[in-house]
Amino acid sequence: MSAPVVLVSGATGGIGAAVVRRFANSGWQAAVTDLDQQRLESLDMPGIVARVPGDVRSAETCRGIVGQVTGITGRLDALVNTAGVWREGPTESCSEADFDVVVDVNLKGTFFLCAAAIPHLKRTQGSIVNISSDAGRQGNTGAAAYCASKGGVTIFTRALALELAPDGVRANVVSPGDVDTPMLRFQAENYGGGAPETYLRGLLDKYPQGARARFIQPAEIAELVFFLCTPAAAAIAGADLAIDQGYSAGK
C-alpha cells in the first residue's frame, strides 16, 4: 500500500511549509500548491511528490490542482488549506480590490479546494484541516475584511464536518493567533506606520502572558494539523481548535 498523500495549499508560506515538513517527516507523500512555480521548486524537503502552481481564487483552478495531484499520486488522504492573505485598515476606506483578494484567497479558495477534494477523500475516508484565525472567532479592530473571511472559514468547516461525517471524512479548523511568518512581517512593514517593531510589540501586548508573550511558531501549528489527520484524532470532527496563548478565551 502506498504512503498516504496530503495536499497543502499556500505551501511556500510559513505555516504551509511547516505543515509539509511535518507530514513528510512522518512518511506521508506531500503535494504542494501555491501561486509561484519558482517558490514551489525552492521547497527543499523530502517527500514532495507533486508541485502544482495555481491561483486558488478560481474554482476551475482548484479543480485542476486536485486533478493534477490525484493524477500523479492516485489518491488523496488529507487536504490542508493554509493559503491566506492579510489586509488592514478602516472598513470605510477598504477598497473593493483588497476585499476581493482577502475573501477570494482566504474563503473562496478554501471552499473550492475542499469541494474538489471531497470525492477523493471519501474514497480514503480522509481529513480536511482549514487554517482560520483568532480573527475568525472574535473581531479584530481594523481588520474587518480579514475577520469576515476567517469567520467564514470557521463556520464553513463546521458545516462541512456535518455534511461529510456520514462518509467517514473529518473536517476541522485550526485558529492561530499571531504566528512568526512572512505574513506577520508583511503586516508590520506595511501597516506599522514606519515602526514595525512597535507594531509587533503591540500585537504581543494583547496576550495574557504579558511580558512573557511570544509569537507562535509555524511548527506548533503543523503539529496540531498533523495530529488531526491521524487515527488518534478519529473522534475529532467539526472542531475549532485555538492556538493563541489564550487570547480568545476571554478577558
Rosetta blueprint (number, residue, H / E / L):
1 M L
2 S L
3 A L
4 P L
5 V E
6 V E
7 L E
8 V E
9 S E
10 G L
11 A L
12 T L
13 G L
14 G H
15 I H
16 G H
17 A H
18 A H
19 V H
20 V H
21 R H
22 R H
23 F H
24 A H
25 N H
26 S L
27 G L
28 W L
29 Q E
30 A E
31 A E
32 V E
33 T E
34 D E
35 L L
36 D L
37 Q H
38 Q H
39 R H
40 L H
41 E H
42 S L
43 L L
44 D L
45 M L
46 P L
47 G L
48 I E
49 V E
50 A E
51 R E
52 V E
53 P E
54 G L
55 D L
56 V L
57 R L
58 S L
59 A H
60 E H
61 T H
62 C H
63 R H
64 G H
65 I H
66 V H
67 G H
68 Q H
69 V H
70 T H
71 G H
72 I H
73 T H
74 G L
75 R L
76 L L
77 D L
78 A E
79 L E
80 V E
81 N E
82 T L
83 A L
84 G L
85 V L
86 W L
87 R L
88 E L
89 G L
90 P L
91 T H
92 E H
93 S H
94 C L
95 S L
96 E H
97 A H
98 D H
99 F H
100 D H
101 V H
102 V H
103 V H
104 D H
105 V H
106 N H
107 L H
108 K H
109 G H
110 T H
111 F H
112 F H
113 L H
114 C H
115 A H
116 A H
117 A H
118 I H
119 P H
120 H H
121 L H
122 K H
123 R H
124 T H
125 Q L
126 G L
127 S E
128 I E
129 V E
130 N E
131 I E
132 S L
133 S L
134 D H
135 A H
136 G H
137 R L
138 Q L
139 G L
140 N L
141 T L
142 G L
143 A L
144 A H
145 A H
146 Y H
147 C H
148 A H
149 S H
150 K H
151 G H
152 G H
153 V H
154 T H
155 I H
156 F H
157 T H
158 R H
159 A H
160 L H
161 A H
162 L H
163 E H
164 L H
165 A H
166 P H
167 D H
168 G L
169 V L
170 R E
171 A E
172 N E
173 V E
174 V E
175 S E
176 P E
177 G L
178 D L
179 V E
180 D L
181 T L
182 P H
183 M H
184 L H
185 R H
186 F H
187 Q H
188 A H
189 E H
190 N H
191 Y H
192 G L
193 G L
194 G L
195 A L
196 P H
197 E H
198 T H
199 Y H
200 L H
201 R H
202 G H
203 L H
204 L H
205 D L
206 K L
207 Y L
208 P L
209 Q L
210 G H
211 A H
212 R H
213 A L
214 R L
215 F L
216 I E
217 Q L
218 P H
219 A H
220 E H
221 I H
222 A H
223 E H
224 L H
225 V H
226 F H
227 F H
228 L H
229 C L
230 T L
231 P H
232 A H
233 A H
234 A L
235 A L
236 I L
237 A L
238 G L
239 A L
240 D E
241 L E
242 A E
243 I E
244 D L
245 Q L
246 G L
247 Y H
248 S H
249 A H
250 G L
251 K L
